Amino acid sequence: MPDQALIAGFDAGQTHTRCRLADARSGAVLAEGKGPGVCHLEVPDGPARFGRALRSSLRHALCQISSSRLVAAGIGASGIEVGTPVQDRARQLAAEALELPRKGVLVTGDERTALRGALGSRQAGIVVISGTGMIAVGRNDSGEEHRCGGWGWLLDGAGSAMDIGRDGLALTLEMADGRQGDSPLRSRIWAGLNLDPRDPTAPQTIKARVVAPDFGPAGFARLAPLVVAAASEGDPAAAAVVERSAQALARMVATIGARLGLEAPPVWPMGGALEHLEPLRQRFAAAVGIHCPGARLEQAEGDSCSGALALARQCLDP
């Protein structure tokens, strides 16, 4: 192994990608870079976006250090299903993008690297991720894993920032046409979309905007902080949206706990929604106490990049 050899751990999400570089011998973290997000490999530009995200975040990290001899990489990416042809394809694409031999690259779902990073020296626990999308995965002392959620924003987003934003926006349209009583939520969200709540054509503008190619799940997710802020100020319609999401996340914890036979497991909340939207986190904690008594929210030992770096080390020492 050459001196100053590097290993890379990637956390490739839908919004952005992080690359953390570490010394291959000591494991000391040396730098971290950011790049664009990824999408499912089956969409037309999926492979190109995947490669671009890896290369861009790696370049950003390498700019901070003098060495550039990458010897192995571990990647946790959104949309990678374990044990499927998509995972195998992603490994090949990653090897090509990073100019590494195939044996020097491991790729898995970002929920798996998040779990690996959170566990640290432990053997069991549950990770719950709520960002643009949502997913949860757990492991027991026997090494068995079970996953819930994460089946794509068109099918399964309950508990995600996308879902919160979409449900909040949908409520404002019901308010606009009289199916719901009006509340400050409508003014807050429409202002966030640069629309005048007094404009009678605003609903038509919203209808057209959400189907634009550049809106997508990230466009809905950007509205989530507005919904949560309205809920924290006592808006009942917004509070109901937040509560539904908290309950949905807690039910995943209970399901995983039951499936894996976990009693009072540690639960590690991750993702932008649970990390930055405190009212959602509080309601989630309360719901976990109801659906999975004894489970407790804890601080993870490491993050997704930590878990990805562990995969990279596995390439060097299987």
Backbone hydrogen bonds, N-H to C=O, Kabsch-Sander energy under -0.5 kcal/mol:
donor,donor_aa,acceptor,acceptor_aa,energy
5,A,2,P,-1.3
6,L,69,R,-2.7
7,I,22,A,-2.4
8,A,72,A,-2.0
9,G,20,R,-2.5
10,F,74,G,-2.8
11,D,18,R,-2.5
12,A,10,F,-0.6
12,A,76,G,-3.0
13,G,11,D,-0.9
13,G,16,H,-2.1
17,T,35,G,-2.3
18,R,11,D,-2.2
19,C,33,G,-2.6
20,R,9,G,-2.6
21,L,31,A,-2.8
22,A,7,I,-2.4
23,D,28,A,-2.5
24,A,5,A,-2.8
27,G,23,D,-2.2
30,L,21,L,-3.1
31,A,21,L,-1.3
33,G,19,C,-2.8
35,G,17,T,-2.4
37,G,15,T,-0.8
38,V,13,G,-2.5
43,V,40,H,-1.4
46,G,43,V,-2.0
49,R,45,D,-2.5
50,F,46,G,-2.4
51,G,47,P,-2.4
52,R,48,A,-2.4
53,A,49,R,-2.4
54,L,50,F,-1.9
55,R,51,G,-2.5
56,S,52,R,-2.7
57,S,53,A,-2.0
58,L,54,L,-2.1
59,R,55,R,-2.6
60,H,56,S,-2.2
61,A,57,S,-1.8
62,L,58,L,-2.9
63,C,59,R,-1.7
64,Q,61,A,-1.6
65,I,62,L,-1.5
70,L,68,S,-1.4
71,V,6,L,-3.1
72,A,6,L,-0.9
73,A,104,G,-2.5
74,G,8,A,-2.6
75,I,106,L,-2.5
76,G,10,F,-2.5
77,A,75,I,-0.6
77,A,108,T,-2.6
78,S,12,A,-2.7
80,I,77,A,-1.5
81,E,79,G,-0.7
82,V,80,I,-0.5
84,T,81,E,-1.3
87,Q,81,E,-0.5
87,Q,84,T,-0.7
88,D,84,T,-1.4
89,R,85,P,-2.6
90,A,86,V,-2.5
91,R,87,Q,-1.8
92,Q,88,D,-1.7
93,L,89,R,-2.6
94,A,90,A,-2.6
95,A,91,R,-2.3
96,E,92,Q,-2.1
97,A,93,L,-2.6
98,L,94,A,-2.4
99,E,95,A,-0.7
100,L,95,A,-2.4
104,G,101,P,-1.9
105,V,102,R,-1.7
106,L,73,A,-1.8
108,T,75,I,-2.6
110,D,77,A,-1.1
112,R,109,G,-1.1
113,T,109,G,-1.4
114,A,110,D,-1.9
115,L,111,E,-2.0
116,R,112,R,-2.4
117,G,113,T,-2.4
118,A,114,A,-2.4
119,L,115,L,-2.6
120,G,116,R,-1.3
122,R,119,L,-2.9
125,G,139,R,-2.0
126,I,266,P,-2.2
127,V,137,V,-3.0
128,V,268,W,-2.2
129,I,135,I,-3.2
130,S,128,V,-0.5
130,S,270,M,-2.4
131,G,133,G,-3.1
135,I,129,I,-1.9
136,A,148,C,-2.4
137,V,127,V,-2.0
138,G,146,H,-2.3
139,R,125,G,-2.2
140,N,144,E,-1.9
143,G,140,N,-2.1
146,H,138,G,-1.8
148,C,136,A,-2.9
155,L,152,G,-1.5
156,D,152,G,-3.2
160,S,157,G,-2.6
161,A,131,G,-3.1
162,M,131,G,-0.6
162,M,132,T,-1.3
163,D,157,G,-0.5
164,I,160,S,-2.2
165,G,161,A,-2.7
166,R,162,M,-2.7
167,D,163,D,-2.9
168,G,164,I,-2.2
169,L,165,G,-2.3
170,A,166,R,-2.8
171,L,167,D,-2.0
172,T,168,G,-1.5
173,L,169,L,-1.3
174,E,170,A,-1.6
175,M,171,L,-2.2
176,A,172,T,-2.1
177,D,173,L,-1.7
178,G,175,M,-0.8
179,R,174,E,-1.9
180,Q,174,E,-1.4
186,R,183,S,-1.4
187,S,183,S,-0.7
188,R,184,P,-2.4
189,I,185,L,-2.6
190,W,186,R,-2.7
191,A,187,S,-2.1
192,G,188,R,-1.7
193,L,189,I,-1.1
194,N,191,A,-1.8
195,L,190,W,-3.0
199,D,196,D,-2.3
202,A,199,D,-1.7
205,T,201,T,-1.8
206,I,202,A,-2.4
207,K,203,P,-2.4
208,A,204,Q,-1.9
209,R,205,T,-2.3
210,V,206,I,-2.3
211,V,208,A,-0.6
212,A,209,R,-1.5
215,F,212,A,-2.0
216,G,212,A,-0.7
219,G,215,F,-2.1
220,F,216,G,-1.4
221,A,217,P,-2.6
222,R,218,A,-1.8
223,L,220,F,-1.7
224,A,221,A,-1.4
226,L,223,L,-0.7
227,V,223,L,-1.6
228,V,224,A,-2.6
229,A,225,P,-2.2
230,A,226,L,-2.0
231,A,227,V,-2.2
232,S,228,V,-2.2
233,E,229,A,-0.9
234,G,231,A,-1.8
235,D,230,A,-2.3
239,A,235,D,-2.5
240,A,236,P,-1.9
241,V,237,A,-1.3
242,V,238,A,-2.2
243,E,239,A,-2.4
244,R,240,A,-2.1
245,S,241,V,-1.8
246,A,242,V,-2.4
247,Q,243,E,-2.5
248,A,244,R,-2.1
249,L,245,S,-2.2
250,A,246,A,-2.2
251,R,247,Q,-2.2
252,M,248,A,-1.2
253,V,249,L,-1.4
254,A,250,A,-2.2
255,T,251,R,-2.3
256,I,252,M,-2.6
257,G,253,V,-2.7
258,A,254,A,-2.3
259,R,255,T,-2.5
260,L,256,I,-2.3
261,G,257,G,-0.7
261,G,258,A,-0.5
262,L,257,G,-2.5
264,A,262,L,-0.5
264,A,293,P,-0.5
267,V,296,R,-2.9
268,W,126,I,-3.0
270,M,128,V,-3.0
273,A,130,S,-1.8
274,L,130,S,-1.2
275,E,271,G,-2.3
276,H,272,G,-2.2
277,L,273,A,-1.8
278,E,276,H,-1.0
280,L,277,L,-0.7
281,R,277,L,-1.9
282,Q,278,E,-2.7
283,R,279,P,-2.2
284,F,280,L,-2.4
285,A,281,R,-2.5
286,A,282,Q,-2.1
287,A,283,R,-2.2
288,V,284,F,-2.6
289,G,285,A,-1.7
290,I,286,A,-0.9
291,H,287,A,-2.8
292,C,288,V,-2.8
295,A,292,C,-2.2
296,R,265,P,-1.7
298,E,267,V,-2.6
301,E,118,A,-1.6
302,G,117,G,-0.6
307,G,303,D,-2.1
308,A,304,S,-2.3
309,L,305,C,-2.4
310,A,306,S,-1.7
311,L,307,G,-1.4
312,A,308,A,-2.1
313,R,309,L,-2.4
314,Q,310,A,-1.5
315,C,311,L,-1.3
315,C,312,A,-0.5
316,L,312,A,-1.0
317,D,313,R,-2.0
